[in-house]
């Protein structure tokens, strides 16, 4: 099977096309704006009134609102308290910019079928340079319709704008202007009635312009440039020039992350995994070479064993650390395959990457004991989990609860984390009363008094203690009493 790869991480990105060119092949920008991106990125699509909030001016403000909330008067920029007064049943959810960026990156990859030049520099928007793709897709209207369908298929509301400059295309999409504008000379007449606030200037400057009687873009274009610059600053002129293309607007280019996908076919079907694994090792060696050529690491991989008369057997690996060593991946896959029950003979194997990331050289810790052996420790835990299952290894964790029996729970181990706590490592599942045991109580005391609100109240005085053989114990008795001591934990 042939090897299919994406381009590796580029060392030097290509120069973006000049947005102010007046040549015959001048750029044409398709802006795909996602007005509900903040909601869609969090999976909020139901009929309930929901507001996405973010901090601003020392208080929470509405960033975007669902249709049900907007119908009750909730609008972007409104203080959350005001929105809740208008809509008492409003659910407030914090904005997640990282989730929004992931959605935009996914959509950008989907839209690479239309053009290799895409930018994510505008808020909640993809900018596609599509001049060279018009003939292939049958003209600007059909191309914009095809891009809209791709985004709508993923469940996203989208607004389109098509213009010779990226800023003008974004303004058209934001205004909901349906027709494409193909000539730079037509931009002033088409955009002249848009509000000045659409340029993205701050509210203070917008208010100053409004008090001077300047409310739409046409008002600004009628004013002398020198006077505008003196009164309102050069940034306003820069934005106006970017709209009509008299000043180029540099944009960053989106590059799809690299991917690896390769397969091999067996000369003859077999149920003997010892005959299959050499092909797997060859694919892993190729995978390591690919990652090194990209200066990247993989957070995981997926191996697929193909059968002639059954569904493929899939093995997914997610090591504790992203890596690229074929040796380590091979050891983990061997552990997993030794426990796999195959539904039939294997006729081929397929290996593909999961979440390839740029390689960063780990920084050694000079003072932390055992830091030099951290990687080997991670590999050991990976092998144990591959052999025993993902739930076999647990590590002590703490909840935000003062009661020791409820504060500790088990969680899957992670990489690079060291627990530091004055509490004992080993906690008894149930405290045990100490009877006639030779122990010495140390004077330091910690009182824990909590849980009265949920039916499990505790009021205890905890002490460190040492028994006759020097073991350190964690003991308590009821607060303010001379009652019996109870053993609750052991220090390692």
N, C-alpha and C positions, 0 to 999 in steps of 0.2 A: 504493500500500500504506500502510496506517495506521501511524503511529508508536507504538511500544510502549516505555514507559520505566518504570523503577523510581523510587521517591521519591529525591530528592537527599539529601545529607548533612543531617540535621536540625540546625537552629541551637539549638533548645531541646528536649531530649527530653521526651516526655510523662511525667506523674507516674505511677509504678506504682500499681496498686491496693493499697489498704490491706490488709495481711495479717491484721489483727486485727479486721476488721469483723464484727459479729454480725448484720448486716442480712440480709434475705431473699436478696439476691443476693451472698452472701459469696463470696470467691474460693475456688477449688478448684484445687489445684496437682498437676500430673502431673510427677513426676521421672523422667527417663530417664537412668539411670546406666550408664556404659560401663566395666565392670571391667577390660577388656583394652585400653583406649584406648592406653596407652603402647606396646603391642606392635603394635596395628593401625595406628597412625599411622606406624610404620616399615615397614609391609608384612610383618611377621613373622607368618606363618600356618602355617608348616610343622610337621612332627612333631619337629624337633630341640629339645633342651633349651636354652632361651635365657633369660637374665635381663636385665632392663632395670635399669641402675644409675644412681645419683646420689650426689653427695658428701654426707656427713653425719657430724658428729663427727670430722672430720679423716680419714675413710676412706670408701671406696666401700661403699654399702649397696644391697641389692636393693630396687628400687621395685616391680617386678612380675615374674612368672615365667610362662613358657609352661606348658601342661598337662604336657608331658614333664618339665620341670624340677620342677614342683610334685609330680609323682608320686614323685620321688626325694627329697622333703623340703625343697626350696628354697621359702622363703616371704618375703613382703615384710617389710622391716625387718632382715633378716639381713645380717651382714657378708659381703662378696663372698668373702673367704677361707674363711669357714665354708661358704658355698654351694658353692664349688669342691671342698671336702673331701667334701661329701655327693654331689656330682655331678661327677666328674672331667672329663667331656666337655662341661661347661657353656660356652656362648658368652656372653660379657658384652658388652652394647651400651649405650652411653650414652643416657640419656633425651634426647628432643628436645621440650621444651615448646612450641616454636613450631609444630612439625608437629601436635602434639595440638590446639593452638588452631585451626589451619586445618581440621582434621577436624571439630571441634565447630562452627565457623562454617558449614561446608558442611552439616552435619546440621541446624543451626538454620534455615538457608534452606529445607531440605526440609520442615521441620516447620511453617513459616509457614502451610501449608494448614490447620492445625488451630486456630491462634490467632495473633493479631498480637502477643501479649505473651509473649516468651521471654527468659529470663535465663541467662547463662553463669557466674554468680558462684560456683556450687558446683563443687568439683573433679570433673572428668571427668563432668559432669552437665549436662543441659539441664532447666531448670525452665519448664514451660508452664502458664500460667494458663488453664484450660479451662472455667470455669463457664458461660460464654456459648456454648460449643460442644457441650454435652452433647446437647441435643435434635437438633442437626443431624446428629450422628454416631451417634445411637441409644443414648445412655447412656454411663456411665463405662467399663464393661467393653469395649464395642466401640471407643470412642475410644482407649483404651489399647492395644488389640490392633492398631488401624490404625497408631498411631504406632510400635509395636514392629515391624510389618512394613516400614514405610518404612526404619527403621534397619537391620533385618536384610537388606534388599535390597542395601544397600551393604556387606554383609559384616561387620557389627558385632554383637557380643554385647551385649545390653541387658537391664537390670533396671528394672522399673517400680514406682513407688509413687504412690498417689493419696491426698491428704489435704488438709484445709483450710489447712494452713500449709506453706510450702516446706521448713522444717526437718523437719517430721514426714514429708512425702512422701519426702525424701531418706533418712531413717532407715528407712522402710518398704522403699524400693528396695534399700538396702544390706543389709538383713536378709533380702531375698527374700520379703517378705510379699505374697502374691498378691492378697488381697482389698482393694478400696478402702475407705477410712475417710472417710465423708462428713460426719460430725458432729464438731464440736470436742470435745463432751463425752465422746466415746468414745476419745479419744487416750490418756488416762492408762492405761486398762485394756488397750488394745492394745499400747502401747509399754512397759508397766511392766517386762517381763522382759528388755528389751534391756540390754546391758552399758553401764555409764557411759562406757567408752572410746569408744563410738559417737558421743558428742557432739563428739569431736575435741579433747578437752582433752589437755594434755601428760602424759607418762608420770609425771613427778614427782607431779603432783596426783592422778593416777589411783592411784598407789601409796599416797598418804596416805589417800585415801578407802577403799581396800581394807583398809588396816590398821585403820581405824575400823569395819569391817564393812559398808561401803556399796559394793555391787558392781553393782546394777542401778538403773535409773531409779526404780523404785517405792520403793526405799530412800530416795532423795533427796526424793521428794515427801512422804514421811511425816515428814521432819525439819522443825523450825521454820525458817522462812526467815531470821530474824535470826541464829540460830546458824550456819546455813550461810554466810551472808555474812561473819560475823566470823571464822570459822575458815578458810574456803576462798576468800574473795574474791567480789566482785560479778559477775565474769565468768561464774562457774558458774550463778548465778541468772539472768543474762541469757539464757544458752543454754537453760535450762529453760523460761523464759517464752516464748522464741521457738518452742519445740516445741509448746506448747499454745495459742499465739496470744494470750496475755495481754500480749505486747509485740510491736509491729510490727517486721518485719524488712525494711528497705529493700533493694531489689535493683536492679541496673543492667539496663537494657533493651537487648536486641540489635536492631540496625538492619541490615538487609541493605544491602550496598553498592549504589550506583546502577549501572544498566546502560543502555546505549543500543543500540537496534536499530531501524533504519529502512530502508525500501526504496522503489524506484521501478520502474515498468513503462514500457518503451518503447512508443510508439505503433505501431512496426513493427520487426520483427527486423532486425538489421544486423550485419555483420562489420566495419564501419568504427568503430574505437575513438574516432575524433575526434567521432563522434556520441554515443558513450556517456559520454565523460569529462565533459561539462557536467552530467550527472546526478550523477556521482560528486562533482564540486566542490560541487554544491548540498547533497548529503548531508554532506559534510565541513564546510560552513559551518554546517549545522544541528547537527552534532556539536560544533563549537567553542562554539556558543551554549549547548548543553546543559551542557558542561563548565564554562563560566564561570558559569552559573546555579547549579551545584552547588559552585562554588569548588573544582574538582577538575582533575586531569590524568589522562591515559590512558597506561599503559605500552605500549600497542599497539592495533591494530585489525585487523579481518578484513574484507576485501571479497570478495563473492561475485558472480560474473557467472553469471547463469542462462541455460541453453540449453533449447530445446524438446525436443531429441532426444539430449541428452548430459548427462553428469554436470556439475555446476557447476564453474566455474573459481574456485579460491580463492587469494587473495593475502593473506598474513599479514605485517604490519609490526611490528617490535619495535625502535624507535629506541633510541639509546644513552641518551637521557634521556626520562623521561616528560614529555609536553607536551600542548598543546591547540591549537596554531596550525594552522588549516586549510591555510595556505600550505605549511607544511613537509610535512604529510601528503600533500598533493596532488603535490608535487614527487617524493616517494619513490614514490608509486603510479604516477605517469607513467613513471618509470624502469623499474619492474617490469612494467607493462603493455606497454611497448614491446618487451619481450623475451618476452612470453607467447605461446604457441601455442594459439589457441582451437580447440576441437573442433567448433565450429559457430557460427551466428549468435547474438547476444546478444538476449535478450528482456526482461531485467530485471536490476537490481542490488540488492544487499543489503549494508548496512554495519552492523557491530556492534562494540562496544567489547571490549577485553581489559584486565582489571585496572585499573579506575578507582581512583585514590588521591587523598587530600586534597592540595590545593595548598599547598606551602610556598615562601615567597619565598626564593630563593637568596641567600646572604650573599656579597657581593663581598670578594675578598682584596686588601687594600691593598698588600701587598708582593710578591706573586707576579707576575713579569713575564707579560704576556699574559693575565691573568685576565679582563680586560674582554672579550676576544675569544673566550672559551672556548665560548660557545654557538654562534658561527659555525663554530668548528672542529668541534664535534660535528655540526652540520648538514652540513658538507662530508664528513665520514667517513660519515654516514648515506647521502648521495647516492652516494658511491663504492661502498659496499657494495650499495646497491640496483641500481646499474648493473653491477657486476662479479661480484656474488655474495657470500654471507656469508663464504666462505673466502678471498676475494681479499686482504683486509687482515690482516696479522699484526703483532704487536709483540714485541720481545724481552722475554723473561721469564727468571727464574732459578729453577733447581731447587736443592734442598738437597744439592749435590754440589760438592766443592772442585775437581774437574777441570773446567777451563773448557769443554772440548769437550762435556761432558755436563751442564754447569750451565745452558746457555742453550738455550732453545727458543722457538718462535713460538706466540703465542696471539692470539685475537681482541681487538681494542682495546676498552677500556672507557672510560667517561666519568670525568673528574675525577681521573685518576691520572697522576702524573709520576714517571718513573724517575730515581732518583739512585743511582749506583754508581761506585766507583773503577775498575771494569773498563771496557775499551773498548766502545764501542757496536757496532763492526763486528768480528766474530770470524771468522777464516778457517775454512772447513770442515775443512781439514787444515793443520797447521803447515807452513811453508815454510822451508827452510834458506836462510840469508842467505850469499851468496857475494860477497866483495869489495865489499861495500856500505859506503859512507862513513857510519857511524853513530856517535853518541856515547852511551855507556851511562851513565845516571844511577845514583848510588850506592844509592838506596833499593831494597831487595830484599824479595820476598815468596816464601817457600818453600811449595810445595804438594807434599805427600807423602801420598798416599791411594790407594784403589782396590785394595789388596792382597787384599781379601776376594772380589772378583768377577772375577778374571782380567785386570783392566785396570789394573795398578799404574802410577802416575806418581810421579816424584821429581825436581822441577824447581825451579830458582831463576828467578823472573820479575823483570824490570827494566823500567823505562821507558827509552825511547831516543828520540833525535832524529836524523833523517837530515839530509842536506846541504841540503834545501830547507825545513827547519823542521817537517816532519811528525812527529807524536808516534806512536811505535810501542810495542807491547807485545811484548817478546821474552823468550826463556828459553833456558837450556841445562841439561843434566843436573846435578843438585845435586852439589856437591863436586868437579866436574871442570873442566877448561879446554877442554871440547869446543866444537863449533861452536854459533853462535847460531841460533835459529829464530824466525821471525816468526809470532806467533799472533793479533795483533789490531791494529786501527787506531783511534785516537781521532779523533772527528769534528772 
